[in-house]
Amino acid sequence: ETAVFQTPNYHVTQVGNEVSFNCKQTLGHDTMYWYKQDSKKLLKIMFSYNNKQLIVNETVPRRFSPQSSDKAHLNLRIKSVEPEDSAVYLCASSLTGRVIPEQFFGPGTRLTVL
Amino acid sequence: AQRVTQVQPTGSSQWGEEVTLDCSYETSEYFYRIFWYRQLFSGEMVFLIYQPSFDTQNQRSGRYSVVFQKSFKSISLVISASQPEDSGTYFCALSAPGSWQLIFGSGTQLTVMP
């Protein structure tokens, strides 16, 4: 099956802890993204990455960092979580040059910070 | 700066009716892309339809079509013969050259009554 996979589905942690979320795509895409969806369902881009370029949204706090081992993986690390980091984190991927260049999304990781 | 606005937070229709969901956007780019996605209650994001700015023809895909008014920077999603399974939150998204990151609107939650 080809898709975008995210682990874990849910994570509950306490303020100050470090967390890491995994994303893997088996679609052969060359670009991956992380989005944050808050409790009001507002979706905001955090990062985009292909093998040439990392683009960071300027509003993303420095405690967030993407980590990529190859073009099929883009993990998200949060160094010291804060309550406002509680959200659903959605990973997506796309392929440059497709006629219809839609992004394919994973199921999301729901983070709760106590 | 780029921005996407969806002024209808909610919408409803009866089974079989045509539904129109509105979206407006701001961008200074000449070339850009507009996407419509539906988010299911499970959180899954499903791609619906894509409109490139260079194509003045309204795109169609199955029961989905768009009304693209480039000069007004607006694009509406039209769902023909709506069904209860069409219920969910509909997001309009804009992407532009450079990162091709998606800038999302706030979404319209649609309920289709049986």
Interface residues (C-beta under 8 A of the other chain):
Chain A: T31 Y33 Y35 K40 K41 L42 L43 K44 I45 S48 Q53 I55 N57 V88 L90 A92 S94 I100 P101 E102 Q103 F104 F105 P107 G108
Chain B: R33 F35 Y37 Q39 S42 G43 E44 M45 F47 Y50 T89 F91 G98 S99 W100 Q101 L102 I103 F104 S106 G107
